[in-house]
Amino acid sequence: MSDTVKSVECFALTIPRDTPYLGSPRDGEGANARGYIVRKGNKTVYPTFDRSVLVRIETVGGVVGWGETYGLVSPGAVGEIIGDLLADFTIGRDPTDPSAIYDDLYDLMRVRGYIGGFFVDALAAIDIALWDIAGRIAKKTLADLLGGRVHDKIPAYVSGLPEKTLEDRVSLAQAWQAKGFNAFKFALPVADGGAIAETRALREGLGPDARIAADMHWRETADEALDIIRGMAPHGLWFAEAPVRTEDFAGLARVCRDSKVPIAVGEEWRTPYDFLNRIDRCDIAILQPEMGHKGVTNFTRIAQLGKERGLPVIPHATIGAGIFLAASIQASSALPNVPMHEYQHSVFEPNRHLLKGNMSCRAGAYTPPSGIGLGVGPSDEALGLLEPLKPTG
């Protein structure tokens, strides 16, 4: 063991934005004192800004790695878990074996039922930072550590059309189509005229060859989801994402069985157990691992399980400074069963200045970062915005 972890630091990064995620607030969606709004379409809370949690890990030898996870709401919860618990059990460990550290940290709280949520998000941030360090020590990209790049470019689909009217959402999609993108996903909670009208208008505006998917945001019962999907299907639906509540295994099984449209799930899962507990009863068509919830270790484990079962992986990616997006693109470039990747343009493009590195998404495809480790890091401007998250004890 030539180097060990010396320190683990945790920060919140808050980034103002002109329009909240998913678009302008609808009637009755005013922000509270903390800047949170609840979308009536899916009853979910969102901030009116972008925010994530960044982790900086440094080794005794001076190698620095960065990780990132969700901090949209209550970033202090992630900071407390890392500062009070996980940091001390990471310090002194060999950073070139991230998966072993991940498994040991996960085991710390399994007996108490902490198998998801903020706890595993905190693990994901640490895991990404350790993989970054492992690559920097080896002088290899993350993709090389995972077996080598099999995709020089990764096709991308445009996710989200955050305009207030259907006409403007179609126009936004057409503008991206003119830039070389021909796959799109709209969010059902802000499809104000309903799913069928949204799908029909996008199909008419984008033509017969465009791929169009619907993010259903876990809001329906199985019966409701199937009715909605049947209504969209005649307009050529690529896939329906998150059709039922994530807790509803039986509902997901039924929708997967009875839907003629492929069903995509997995964004909110944290571990391979979430996959294994569903796959034998649910005829899932597409896996959507989210790096910010899983870390490199579980992202690649879930992708491998999908490969063993012949399932394509189309990763989900949103929020923040782009640290975990870079990890997702790097890992995806090394996985043969990744035909496409989500492109959250309304987050990535405005926040591009917060990232050092040459990751880009142009003409319908991502180009992975070329540098060692993740190939990216926070810019000087991002560093100036970081707010330390320290344990309260």
TAKA-V757405 format. One record per residue. N is the residue number from 1. PHI is phi in whole degrees, -180 to 180 (* if undefined). PSI is psi as a letter, one per 40 degrees, with the letter a starting at -180 (999 if undefined). D_CENTER is the distance of its C-alpha to the mean C-alpha in whole Angstrom. Layout:
BEGIN
((N & PHI & PSI & D_CENTER) (N & PHI & PSI & D_CENTER))
END
This chain:
BEGIN
((1 & * & h & 33) (2 & -87 & e & 33) (3 & -152 & i & 31) (4 & -137 & i & 29) (5 & -73 & h & 27) (6 & -100 & d & 29) (7 & -151 & i & 26) (8 & -132 & h & 23) (9 & -120 & i & 22) (10 & -131 & h & 19) (11 & -138 & i & 19) (12 & -98 & h & 17) (13 & -120 & h & 17) (14 & -111 & h & 17) (15 & -128 & h & 17) (16 & -63 & i & 20) (17 & -143 & i & 19) (18 & -71 & d & 22) (19 & -124 & h & 20) (20 & -59 & i & 17) (21 & -54 & h & 14) (22 & 79 & e & 15) (23 & 109 & i & 19) (24 & -57 & i & 22) (25 & -58 & h & 23) (26 & -85 & i & 25) (27 & -55 & h & 28) (28 & 83 & e & 28) (29 & -114 & f & 24) (30 & -72 & i & 26) (31 & -78 & i & 24) (32 & -87 & a & 26) (33 & -64 & d & 27) (34 & -91 & e & 24) (35 & 82 & f & 22) (36 & -100 & h & 20) (37 & -123 & i & 20) (38 & -110 & h & 20) (39 & -75 & h & 19) (40 & -64 & d & 22) (41 & -69 & d & 21) (42 & -137 & e & 18) (43 & 62 & f & 20) (44 & -108 & i & 17) (45 & -86 & h & 17) (46 & -135 & i & 15) (47 & -81 & i & 16) (48 & -86 & e & 18) (49 & -133 & i & 17) (50 & -95 & i & 14) (51 & -155 & h & 13) (52 & -142 & i & 12) (53 & -110 & h & 13) (54 & -108 & i & 15) (55 & -121 & h & 17) (56 & -113 & h & 20) (57 & -115 & h & 21) (58 & -125 & i & 25) (59 & -95 & i & 27) (60 & -58 & d & 31) (61 & -81 & e & 31) (62 & 89 & e & 29) (63 & -83 & h & 26) (64 & -114 & h & 23) (65 & -127 & i & 20) (66 & -119 & h & 17) (67 & -127 & i & 13) (68 & -152 & i & 11) (69 & -148 & a & 9) (70 & -70 & i & 9) (71 & -148 & f & 12) (72 & -56 & d & 12) (73 & -130 & i & 15) (74 & 51 & f & 18) (75 & -61 & d & 17) (76 & -62 & d & 20) (77 & -64 & d & 19) (78 & -65 & d & 17) (79 & -61 & d & 19) (80 & -66 & d & 22) (81 & -62 & d & 21) (82 & -70 & d & 20) (83 & -69 & d & 23) (84 & -85 & d & 26) (85 & -124 & c & 25) (86 & -75 & d & 22) (87 & -59 & d & 23) (88 & -65 & d & 27) (89 & -87 & e & 26) (90 & -98 & d & 24) (91 & -62 & h & 27) (92 & 92 & e & 30) (93 & -86 & i & 27) (94 & -78 & h & 27) (95 & -73 & e & 24) (96 & -85 & e & 24) (97 & -127 & g & 23) (98 & -60 & d & 20) (99 & -65 & d & 20) (100 & -66 & d & 23) (101 & -65 & d & 22) (102 & -56 & d & 19) (103 & -64 & d & 21) (104 & -67 & d & 24) (105 & -67 & d & 22) (106 & -61 & d & 20) (107 & -64 & d & 24) (108 & -56 & d & 25) (109 & -123 & e & 24) (110 & -59 & d & 24) (111 & -60 & d & 27) (112 & -91 & e & 26) (113 & 84 & e & 24) (114 & -88 & g & 21) (115 & -117 & e & 18) (116 & -165 & a & 15) (117 & 61 & a & 14) (118 & -57 & d & 15) (119 & -61 & d & 16) (120 & -77 & d & 14) (121 & -61 & d & 11) (122 & -61 & d & 14) (123 & -60 & d & 15) (124 & -61 & d & 11) (125 & -63 & d & 12) (126 & -64 & d & 16) (127 & -60 & d & 15) (128 & -62 & d & 13) (129 & -64 & d & 16) (130 & -68 & d & 19) (131 & -64 & d & 17) (132 & -60 & d & 18) (133 & -64 & d & 21) (134 & -58 & d & 22) (135 & -66 & d & 22) (136 & -67 & d & 24) (137 & -66 & d & 26) (138 & -80 & e & 27) (139 & 58 & f & 26) (140 & -131 & i & 24) (141 & -72 & i & 20) (142 & -58 & d & 17) (143 & -59 & d & 18) (144 & -65 & d & 22) (145 & -62 & d & 21) (146 & -92 & e & 19) (147 & 116 & e & 22) (148 & 108 & i & 22) (149 & -73 & h & 21) (150 & -112 & e & 21) (151 & -128 & h & 19) (152 & -76 & d & 21) (153 & -135 & i & 19) (154 & -122 & h & 16) (155 & -54 & i & 16) (156 & -125 & i & 14) (157 & -110 & i & 14) (158 & -77 & h & 14) (159 & -112 & h & 12) (160 & 89 & h & 13) (161 & -130 & g & 17) (162 & -79 & g & 18) (163 & -119 & i & 22) (164 & -80 & d & 24) (165 & -109 & i & 26) (166 & -62 & d & 26) (167 & -59 & d & 28) (168 & -71 & d & 26) (169 & -67 & d & 22) (170 & -64 & d & 24) (171 & -63 & d & 26) (172 & -64 & d & 22) (173 & -61 & d & 21) (174 & -65 & d & 24) (175 & -64 & d & 24) (176 & -70 & d & 21) (177 & -62 & d & 23) (178 & -66 & e & 26) (179 & -90 & e & 23) (180 & 106 & e & 23) (181 & -100 & h & 20) (182 & -138 & f & 21) (183 & -139 & h & 18) (184 & -144 & i & 16) (185 & -136 & h & 14) (186 & -108 & i & 16) (187 & -100 & h & 15) (188 & -61 & d & 18) (189 & -61 & d & 19) (190 & -116 & e & 20) (191 & -89 & g & 22) (192 & -63 & d & 25) (193 & -90 & e & 27) (194 & 102 & i & 26) (195 & -64 & d & 24) (196 & -67 & d & 27) (197 & -62 & d & 28) (198 & -65 & d & 24) (199 & -65 & d & 24) (200 & -61 & d & 27) (201 & -66 & d & 27) (202 & -66 & d & 24) (203 & -64 & d & 26) (204 & -64 & d & 29) (205 & -80 & d & 28) (206 & -104 & e & 26) (207 & 91 & i & 28) (208 & -73 & e & 29) (209 & -93 & e & 26) (210 & -70 & i & 23) (211 & -89 & h & 20) (212 & -130 & h & 19) (213 & -119 & i & 17) (214 & -123 & h & 16) (215 & -92 & h & 14) (216 & -90 & e & 16) (217 & 60 & f & 14) (218 & 57 & f & 16) (219 & -107 & e & 19) (220 & -109 & i & 22) (221 & -77 & i & 24) (222 & -61 & d & 25) (223 & -61 & d & 28) (224 & -63 & d & 26) (225 & -61 & d & 23) (226 & -64 & d & 25) (227 & -63 & d & 28) (228 & -65 & d & 25) (229 & -63 & d & 24) (230 & -61 & d & 27) (231 & -69 & d & 28) (232 & -81 & d & 25) (233 & -54 & d & 26) (234 & -62 & e & 29) (235 & -96 & e & 27) (236 & 78 & g & 25) (237 & -95 & h & 22) (238 & -68 & d & 20) (239 & -157 & i & 18) (240 & -112 & h & 17) (241 & -102 & h & 14) (242 & 49 & g & 14) (243 & -74 & d & 18) (244 & -132 & i & 19) (245 & -57 & i & 18) (246 & -63 & d & 16) (247 & -77 & e & 19) (248 & -91 & g & 21) (249 & -61 & d & 22) (250 & -65 & d & 25) (251 & -65 & d & 24) (252 & -63 & d & 21) (253 & -60 & d & 23) (254 & -68 & d & 26) (255 & -63 & d & 23) (256 & -60 & d & 22) (257 & -72 & d & 26) (258 & -99 & e & 27) (259 & -83 & h & 25) (260 & -86 & e & 26) (261 & -95 & h & 23) (262 & -57 & i & 20) (263 & -108 & h & 18) (264 & -115 & h & 14) (265 & -150 & i & 12) (266 & 124 & e & 10) (267 & -55 & d & 7) (268 & -87 & e & 8) (269 & -66 & i & 10) (270 & -112 & d & 11) (271 & -134 & i & 14) (272 & -60 & d & 16) (273 & -63 & d & 18) (274 & -61 & d & 16) (275 & -69 & d & 16) (276 & -64 & d & 20) (277 & -71 & e & 21) (278 & -110 & d & 20) (279 & -65 & d & 21) (280 & -75 & e & 24) (281 & -113 & e & 25) (282 & -122 & h & 22) (283 & -84 & g & 22) (284 & -66 & i & 19) (285 & -101 & d & 18) (286 & -140 & h & 15) (287 & -96 & i & 12) (288 & -129 & g & 8) (289 & -64 & i & 7) (290 & -112 & h & 4) (291 & -57 & d & 5) (292 & -66 & d & 5) (293 & -96 & e & 7) (294 & -115 & d & 9) (295 & 76 & i & 10) (296 & -62 & d & 12) (297 & -59 & d & 14) (298 & -80 & d & 13) (299 & -58 & d & 10) (300 & -74 & d & 14) (301 & -66 & d & 16) (302 & -66 & d & 14) (303 & -61 & d & 14) (304 & -67 & d & 18) (305 & -61 & d & 18) (306 & -64 & d & 17) (307 & -61 & d & 19) (308 & -62 & d & 22) (309 & -106 & e & 22) (310 & 73 & f & 22) (311 & -100 & h & 18) (312 & -74 & i & 16) (313 & -113 & h & 13) (314 & -122 & g & 11) (315 & -63 & i & 7) (316 & -88 & i & 4) (317 & -159 & h & 3) (318 & -142 & a & 5) (319 & 31 & i & 7) (320 & 82 & a & 10) (321 & -83 & e & 12) (322 & 100 & e & 10) (323 & -66 & d & 11) (324 & -76 & d & 8) (325 & -64 & d & 7) (326 & -61 & d & 11) (327 & -62 & d & 10) (328 & -66 & d & 8) (329 & -67 & d & 11) (330 & -60 & d & 14) (331 & -65 & d & 13) (332 & -63 & d & 12) (333 & -68 & e & 16) (334 & -100 & e & 17) (335 & -110 & h & 17) (336 & -69 & d & 19) (337 & -98 & f & 17) (338 & -111 & g & 15) (339 & -85 & e & 16) (340 & -164 & i & 14) (341 & -142 & i & 10) (342 & -68 & i & 8) (343 & -127 & h & 10) (344 & -86 & g & 9) (345 & -61 & d & 13) (346 & -74 & e & 14) (347 & -105 & d & 12) (348 & -65 & d & 12) (349 & -66 & d & 16) (350 & -64 & d & 17) (351 & -102 & e & 16) (352 & -57 & d & 16) (353 & -67 & e & 20) (354 & -86 & e & 18) (355 & -124 & h & 17) (356 & -94 & h & 20) (357 & 132 & i & 19) (358 & -107 & f & 20) (359 & -66 & h & 16) (360 & -147 & i & 17) (361 & -135 & h & 16) (362 & -140 & i & 19) (363 & 52 & f & 21) (364 & 87 & e & 19) (365 & -155 & i & 17) (366 & -82 & i & 15) (367 & -108 & h & 17) (368 & -64 & i & 16) (369 & -61 & i & 17) (370 & -99 & e & 21) (371 & -75 & i & 21) (372 & -71 & i & 22) (373 & 64 & b & 19) (374 & -70 & d & 16) (375 & 85 & e & 18) (376 & -140 & i & 17) (377 & -166 & i & 18) (378 & -67 & h & 18) (379 & -73 & i & 21) (380 & -59 & d & 24) (381 & -64 & d & 23) (382 & -63 & d & 20) (383 & -59 & d & 22) (384 & -71 & e & 24) (385 & -97 & e & 22) (386 & -71 & h & 21) (387 & -115 & h & 22) (388 & -60 & h & 23) (389 & -110 & h & 22) (390 & -114 & i & 25) (391 & -63 & i & 26) (392 & -87 & e & 29) (393 & -76 & 999 & 31))
END
